[in-house]
């Protein structure tokens, strides 16, 4: 394992239709500083010579009130690792100088997804330039720009940028997918994700409890689907765990545009319907 995502917040302030991490369905939950420090110390003890790359992700990671101390602690544990924050950018205009200084100190890169909503990216870019912070954009293709509060179309997207078509994961509630085959075909494989003490094979597995709890579906999560950091005896045990697909993979019907024969989906706000994920 060279790095992992930190599911620092389960919920989000945008709530996209068919969200990859089920944020519209999630309860308000955070990774806490104390739990994080305990688990990262154990990882460091298991692998003292590894500087893991880390990605702070959500939900929306900027919602976590302990994000700054968690970032500083990550830098202390893994000083040579690369770090990034994946965000929708909604809160960046409101962040105080101590936040921007922390991003600069720890050399964190922003990965901002540009959704078709009205955000003042010029202000964000100006602030990032002031502190010497790098921004990478992923742009969601759309012909429209939406108002976040009313969910109404503000205007046509006359300055549409190149980007990616919106799409969704599709779950197979029957659990009849060939989970061994996922070792070769799943685009999520190897995207290890940390959530409150556990490591998961991918971020879909890490967040799927929100889907299960909201819709009351029978998708069993077994002891073979995650590894508890506090129980790990060696870093080799963790490496072995994340090298193979898991029983939960039976419920994932491949991902994104491959489900649709490359037919894109129009981005919109979630209505919390099960068909957004099935």
NUPANU-777680 format. One record per residue (C-alpha): residue in one letter; x, y, z. Coordinates in steps of 0.02 Angstrom, whole numbers, padded with zeros to 5 digits, always signed. Last residue first. Layout:
<pts>
aXYZ;...
</pts>
This chain:
<pts>
x-01463+00035-00462;x-01384+00191-00386;x-01499+00333-00439;x-01639+00205-00449;x-01642+00201-00258;x-01716+00375-00257;x-01638+00506-00144;x-01695+00653-00251;x-01514+00696-00286;x-01470+00859-00374;x-01434+00856-00560;x-01302+00804-00686;x-01369+00741-00852;x-01314+00562-00883;x-01192+00511-01019;x-01213+00361-01137;x-01045+00272-01146;x-01126+00100-01165;x-01226+00139-01010;x-01144+00034-00876;x-00971+00068-00948;x-01009+00251-00917;x-00982+00236-00730;x-00948+00072-00646;x-00958-00116-00646;x-01111-00200-00574;x-01055-00191-00392;x-01146-00310-00275;x-01027-00457-00291;x-00884-00337-00251;x-00942-00345-00070;x-00860-00518-00059;x-00690-00434-00081;x-00564-00410-00220;x-00380-00446-00182;x-00223-00343-00152;x-00298-00240-00011;x-00291-00381+00116;x-00117-00439+00069;x-00047-00264+00091;x-00134-00252+00261;x-00059-00417+00319;x+00110-00362+00251;x+00096-00205+00357;x+00097-00320+00508;x-00013-00383+00651;x-00170-00288+00602;x-00302-00280+00740;x-00291-00091+00771;x-00302-00059+00584;x-00467-00152+00567;x-00471-00236+00398;x-00622-00229+00285;x-00731-00340+00176;x-00679-00509+00249;x-00763-00471+00416;x-00927-00466+00321;x-01036-00326+00254;x-01203-00400+00201;x-01305-00310+00068;x-01487-00338+00113;x-01572-00173+00080;x-01644-00054+00210;x-01646+00093+00088;x-01559+00218+00201;x-01455+00095+00301;x-01386+00000+00151;x-01349+00158+00052;x-01258+00241+00198;x-01167+00077+00234;x-01093+00087+00058;x-00964+00218+00107;x-00805+00115+00129;x-00856-00015+00001;x-00875+00118-00134;x-00711+00196-00075;x-00609+00041-00118;x-00530-00111-00034;x-00575-00042+00138;x-00468+00008+00287;x-00548+00023+00458;x-00525+00136+00610;x-00654+00270+00571;x-00652+00259+00381;x-00492+00235+00280;x-00504+00205+00092;x-00393+00104-00023;x-00414+00147-00207;x-00334-00018-00261;x-00478-00072-00368;x-00599+00069-00409;x-00585+00051-00599;x-00648-00130-00583;x-00599-00245-00727;x-00453-00355-00677;x-00476-00391-00491;x-00663-00368-00521;x-00661-00541-00603;x-00658-00620-00429;x-00819-00530-00385;x-00918-00608-00526;x-01081-00514-00500;x-01232-00604-00427;x-01260-00496-00273;x-01446-00480-00307;x-01439-00295-00265;x-01329-00261-00416;x-01263-00086-00385;x-01232+00036-00526;x-01103+00173-00503;x-01151+00337-00583;x-01121+00454-00728;x-01085+00636-00766;x-00987+00662-00927;x-00809+00723-00905;x-00729+00889-00943;x-00698+01019-01076;x-00766+01186-01022;x-00938+01261-01055;x-00929+01451-01064;x-01109+01475-01125;x-01179+01365-00988;x-01361+01415-01004;x-01428+01515-00860;x-01484+01508-00680;x-01573+01341-00694;x-01670+01306-00534;x-01606+01203-00389;x-01673+01343-00276;x-01526+01344-00157;x-01381+01288-00267;x-01431+01389-00420;x-01394+01288-00575;x-01285+01317-00730;x-01340+01226-00887;x-01267+01137-01039;x-01168+01021-00925;x-01001+00932-00923;x-00930+00902-00749;x-00756+00979-00738;x-00614+00902-00640;x-00494+01040-00587;x-00319+01035-00514;x-00270+01178-00398;x-00094+01213-00335;x-00065+01323-00183;x+00060+01467-00183;x-00027+01560-00042;x-00079+01711-00144;x-00110+01598-00294;x-00234+01496-00194;x-00325+01653-00139;x-00336+01717-00318;x-00394+01547-00380;x-00533+01543-00250;x-00590+01720-00297;x-00590+01674-00482;x-00687+01515-00442;x-00838+01615-00385;x-00963+01472-00382;x-01128+01459-00478;x-01170+01277-00504;x-01129+01157-00645;x-01004+01057-00540;x-00820+01097-00548;x-00733+00960-00450;x-00586+01032-00356;x-00429+00930-00321;x-00330+01048-00211;x-00147+01008-00178;x-00081+01005+00000;x+00095+01069+00035;x+00080+01048+00224;x+00124+01228+00263;x+00026+01298+00115;x-00134+01204+00158;x-00111+01255+00340;x-00090+01437+00289;x-00250+01428+00186;x-00344+01361+00336;x-00270+01488+00455;x-00322+01625+00333;x-00507+01587+00353;x-00614+01483+00234;x-00772+01564+00167;x-00733+01565-00019;x-00673+01385-00004;x-00838+01320+00063;x-00921+01274-00102;x-00762+01206-00180;x-00830+01033-00223;x-00681+00957-00132;x-00546+00825-00149;x-00401+00874-00037;x-00226+00816-00083;x-00068+00756+00004;x+00096+00681-00055;x+00199+00585+00072;x+00368+00643+00134;x+00314+00697+00309;x+00206+00543+00343;x+00165+00546+00530;x+00193+00732+00558;x+00111+00782+00394;x-00040+00677+00439;x-00045+00765+00607;x-00050+00934+00520;x-00192+00875+00409;x-00290+00808+00558;x-00265+00972+00650;x-00337+01067+00499;x-00482+00949+00465;x-00550+00949+00642;x-00709+01046+00600;x-00751+00920+00461;x-00858+01009+00332;x-00706+01042+00221;x-00700+00856+00183;x-00862+00855+00081;x-00932+00680+00070;x-00788+00653+00082;x-00604+00657+00040;x-00434+00697+00113;x-00310+00606+00001;x-00153+00532+00077;x+00015+00474+00009;x+00098+00356+00133;x+00276+00384+00191;x+00338+00207+00222;x+00493+00165+00324;x+00404+00149+00492;x+00276+00026+00422;x+00187-00062+00566;x+00227+00076+00691;x+00173+00208+00565;x+00010+00116+00536;x-00021+00105+00724;x+00017+00290+00744;x-00105+00324+00601;x-00242+00229+00690;x-00224+00319+00857;x-00206+00489+00774;x-00364+00462+00671;x-00467+00407+00820;x-00414+00561+00919;x-00440+00682+00775;x-00614+00619+00735;x-00671+00549+00567;x-00838+00631+00540;x-01021+00582+00531;x-01180+00674+00482;x-01289+00533+00417;x-01271+00482+00237;x-01404+00466+00101;x-01354+00618-00003;x-01171+00566+00024;x-01189+00398-00063;x-01002+00391-00104;x-01015+00389-00294;x-01159+00514-00292;x-01305+00455-00400;x-01384+00628-00404;x-01270+00752-00318;x-01289+00810-00139;x-01204+00980-00123;x-01164+01010+00060;x-01096+00835+00090;x-01103+00691+00213;x-00979+00556+00263;x-00833+00667+00314;x-00648+00626+00332;x-00654+00475+00219;x-00464+00470+00213;x-00402+00403+00047;x-00251+00289+00045;x-00068+00277+00001;x+00074+00166-00057;x+00000+00000+00000;
</pts>
